[in-house]
Amino acid sequence: MARRVGAAVLALLWLGCGAPAGESSGADDTAGVPAAPRVRLKIQSGYPLSMPVLGESVAHWRDTMAAMKGHGIDAKVYDANKLVGTLGIFDAVSAGKIDAGFAFPGYWLGKVPAAAVFGAVPFGPGARESLAWLKRGGGLELWREIYAKVNLVPIPCGALPPEASGWFSKPIESVEDLRGLKIRYAGLGGKVLEKLGASATQIPAGDIFVSIERGVIDATEYSMPVVDRNLGFYKVAKHYYFPGWHQPSSVMELIFHKPTWDALAPHQQASIEAACASTVLHEWTTALSVQAEALSFFESEGVTIHSWPPEVLAALRSATEALLVEMSAGDADFARALESQRAFLAAQEPWSSIAYPPTAD
């Protein structure tokens, strides 16, 4: 318990929320904190709470909130699909049918195209750059401005290192091998593959295995090795590709129904954000620490681990740039979000290009 509270305090400093010192320390003393009615929140997780990294991080947020004293919030987090399915979270929260939900912004590409920029951009920034842009480069303010149009308030509530690039029934040795490929891909990555002739679809996690097994799709990406192991993909596809060009990092979100969020007292909002900042640290460090063993397991199960052929990776990069130009031309918010992100990265480039040793992540 003390460890979780300590993480929450560290997270509060990261956020710069300015909440009263006693509030997030776990102490019962709430002197100086305005009284507020107790609030009960119904929150849908987009991932089974037992799922490695993704679900466990949602549980970490829940437990951190429970450990913090004085906020007056009873947060009931529902396991995946209990109230709505993962792909239904956006609409349910926007309409106020539930108070909040945990998910990946890239899922909403077809509803709010700019959402994908805040989640993951192919060949884009890593987690540290994405978080710096959100915190210090105006990214979060822009994200909230765009989501306000659909009655939502986003909070960064997790961060992941690069994903795997996907599981394939047979090797991909050339760009031609992508043509006609039926593949499950989320976010902008799926649109990139379509430019190279693949047919991309977005399938909920629980339906992916059987879709490959029955030949409905030929390939899939979902997450990182430890998560993919949990879903059993190695049993039905034996070719596993890296690097995760489509998601060099992923920022996860907790999205709130805007009227619900606006009705919370400032110290309650600060407590939720502090728990999310703790979850960002928890998810990122956990994800970085558990992948190697999963790769060894896959090899013992006869999986071949591939790096993309250079010509395929180059084609994916070119297709990405073409897609980003098209989407920017077609959606003003997408253009603003991408421009803001790239301007922030460019401003940091004189330092970032020389600061890290070649082997550093």
N, C-alpha and C positions, 0 to 999 in steps of 0.2 A: 504493500500500500504506500509506504513512504517513498519508494522508488518512483511510483506513478505520479505522486504529488510533486516530487522534485522535478520530474520531466515537465510537468505542467507549468511550474514556475519558470523553468528555462524557456519553455515555449512562449510564455507571456512576455518575457523580455525580448524574444525574437520578433514578436508581433508589434511591440511597442504600444500595447493597448492602453496603458496608463491606468489599469484597474487598481483599486485600493490594495495595499500590500497584504493585508490579512485575508483577502477574499480567496485567492487561488492557492494559498499556502496550506489549505487543509484545516486551518484553525477555525474554531466555532465563533470566534470574535469577529463580528461584522460591523464594528463601529465605523461610522462614516459612510456605510453603504446604504443608499436609499431603500426603504422597505418596498417590496413588490409582491404581488400575489403569487402564490405557487403556480407554476406553469407545467402542464402535462403536454408532452410532444410525442406524436406518432411519427416514427422515422423508419423508412424502408431501406434496408441494405440491398444493394445490387449484387451482392455476392454471399454465398453461404458463409456464416460466421466461422465455420470450421475450415474454410479454404485457406491454404497457406498464403501468407503475406496479405492478400487482398481482403479476405474476410476477417482474418485475425486483426488487421489494422482497424477495421470498423469496430470490432470488439474492444480494441485498445481505446478508441475514442469514448465508447460507452463507459468503460471502466474508469477512465480518467475523469469523466464528468461525475461519476458516482463518488470518486475520491475527493473531489473538490467541494468545499463547504461554503454555504452562504449564498449560492446563486438562486436557490429556490426553483430549480428545474427538475422535473421528473421526466427523463428521456427514455422512452420505450423504443428500443431498436428491434425491428422485426427481421427475422431471418429471410433469406432470399425467397421471393415469390409469395410471401405470406399475405401481403395486402395487394400488391401489384407485381407483375413481372419486371425484370430489370429494364427492358426497353419501354415500359410504361411509366417509369418513374417521372420523367420530364412532364408528361401531360397531367399526371395525378397531382404533382406538387404545384404546377402552374394553376390548376383549377381549384386548389385548396382542399382536395379530397384527402390528402395527407399533408402533414406539416413540413416534412423534409425527406430527403433521400440521398444516399451515397451512390455515386456512379462515376463514369468516365465521360468527360465532355464530348469526346469524339463520337459518342453514340448519337448525338443530336445534330449531326451534320445536315441531315435532311430537313430539320426544323429551324435551326439557327446556324447557318454555315460558319459564322465566326467562332462558334463554340469550339470547333476543332482546333483552332489556333491556340486556345488556352490549354488544351489537353495535350496535343502532340503534333508537331509538324515534321513530315518526312525530311530527313537530312537536316533537321533543325537543331535547336539548342539542346544541351543536356540538362539534367535536373537542376544543377546549381545555377546555370544561366537563366533557366525558366523561372525559378523561384526569385532570383534577384530582379528580373524584369517585373514580376508581379508585385514584389514588395517595394522596390525602389525606382522602378522605371515607368510607373503609371499603368502597368498592366492590369492590376486588380481593379483600379478605378474604372478603366475602360470596360473590363469584363462585367462589372456590376451595372454600368450604364446600359450595355447591350442587353443583359438579362432582364433588366427592369422593364423592358418593352414587353416581355412575356410573363411578367408577374413573379419573377424569381430573383433570389439573392444568392450568388455563389460564394463559397468559402473554399480556398485551397485546403484540402484535408487528406493529403497523401502525395507522395512523390516516388516514382520508380526509376531505376536505371534502365538501360536499353532492354527491350523485349527480344525474344527470339523472332526470327523472320518467318517461321512457319514450318509446318509438317506437310510433306508431299509424298504421294503414293509412288512416284518415280522421280529420278534425278532431273533437275533443271540445268541443262548444259548450254542453252542458248536462249536468246530472246524468243525465238520461234517456238520453244517449248512452252511458253506462257500463253500462246494463242489458243483460245478455246478452253483454257483451264477453268474449271468451276471451283471457286475458292471462297472460303469464309474469311473476310477481312473487315475490320472496323475502321471507321474514321477515314482520313484522307488517303491512307495507304490503299484502300480498295479502289478508290477513284484513279489512283496512279496505275494500278495493275490493269484497269479497264482500258486505259490509254494504250497499253501494250497488247490488247486483244484478249485478256482474261475476262471472265464473267464473275464479278464479285458480289457476294451477298452477306448480310449481317444476320447471324443465327445466334440465339441465346446459348450460353455455355452448355446447358444441359442437353441440348439437341445436337451438338457438334459430333460427338463420338459416333452416334448411330447414323448420322448423315454421311460420314466417311465410310463406315462399315458397309452401308447399303449402296455406295456409289453415287449418292445424290450430289456430293461434292468430291473433288479430287484432292483437295488440300485445305489447310486451315492455319491461321495464326490465332493465338489467344493471348498468351502472356509470356512469362519467363519459365525457365526449365522446371523449377520446383512446383509451379502452379500447373504447368502442362502435364507433369507427372501425375499429379493428383487427378487430372481429368482423363488419364489413360490413353492419350493419343498415340503413344509409342506402340500400342498393341495393333493399331490399324494403319499406321503410316510409318515407314522406316527411314525416311530421309528428312533430316532436321537442319534448317538453314540459318546461318548468321552472316553478317550482323543484322540487327533489327533496324534497318534503314527507315522503316515507316514510323517507328516510335523510339527515337534516340533517348527520350525520357517521356514519362507520362505524369502529368499532374492530375490527381484525382480530386473530385469535388464533393462537398456537402451542399446541396441546393435547398434553400428554404422558400416556402410560399411567402412572398414579399409582405403581405399584410400581417402574417404571423411574426415575421422577423421584426417589422417596424413596431409591433406592439410590445416587444421585449424591452425590459429596462436596459440601459447602457451596460451595467455591470453583468447582466445576463448574457448579452451579446459578446462581451469581452471574455466571459468564461467559455462560451462555445468556441470562440476563435482561438483561445489558449489551448483548449483540448485538441483542436485541429492542428495547431502548430506542433504540439507534442506528437501527434499522429504522423505528420510529415516526417519528422526525425525518426520515429519508430519504423515507419514503413520503408524509408530509404535505406537505413542501416540494416534492417532485417533482410531486405531483398538482396543487398550486396553480399550478405554473409552466407547464403544458403544455396547458391546455384551450382557450385562445382560438384557437390556430391550427387546432385540430380543428373548432371551430365555423365558422370561415371556410371550411374545406374543405367542410363539409356544405352550406353555402349555395351554393357553386360547383357542387355536385352536385344542386341543385334541392330541397334539403330546406327546409321551412318551420319556423322555430324559433318556438315558441309560449310564451306565459305562460298559466297556467291562468286561465280566467274566474273572477272573484272569488266567484261563487256556487258554483262547483264546488269551489274551494279551501275555502270555508266548510263545505260539506257533508262534505268529506274530514276536516276538523278535528273536526266533530261526531261523525262515525262513529268516528274515532280514540278520542275520549274514551269513547264507549259501549263500544268494544271493550276498552279498558284496564280499565274497571270490571268487565266480564264476566270477563276473564282473571284479574284479581286475586281475584275471588270464587271462581274455579274452581281456583286453584293458589296455595298459601300461599307458595311460594318466589318466584313471579312477583310477588305482592303485596309481599313483603319487599324485593325488588330495586327495584321501581318506587318504593316509599315511600322507600327510602334515597336513591335518585337525586334524587327531587323534594325531599326535605328538605334535601339538600346544596345544590341550586340555590336553594331559597328562602332559605337562610341567607346565601347570597352576594348575593342580589338587591339589598339596599340599596347595595352597592358597584357591582355589575355594571350596574345600571340607569342609573348616572350616569357610569361610568368611560370609556365608549367614545364617540367622536364618531359622529354619525349615519352617516357613510360608511364607518366601520371595519367590518372583518369580525371 
